[in-house]
Amino acid sequence: MIYFIYLYKRPDFYQGQGDIDSHTYTKINKKNYIFFMLFESIAMILFFAYFMCATSAYCEACHGPEEEEEEPAAEDKPASAAKSGSKPPASGAA
């Protein structure tokens, strides 16, 4: 930003298109030009960030959060049997 002030030697900045003599250009102080351009740029970035957050929240509300697939466990023992440490009853033993 400061480099632009030193690179552009004239005190005023002309903005527009066409011939300068036809008065289609607008004249503005170069410090004001830089301030307004930075303000517009920051405002556009903030609106973009806000709408990105709003659309992602809307998408999540409509479709729900993304679910990751869980890998099946190698052993399908119930948790109570694994903790008790007891052996299952023997079948056919008298």
Secondary structure, 3 states (H helix, E strand, C coil): CHHHHHHCCCCEEEEECCCHHHCCEEEEEHHHHHHHHHHHHHHHHHHHHHHHHHHHHHHHHHHCCCCCCCCCCCCCCCHHHHHHCCCCCCCCCC
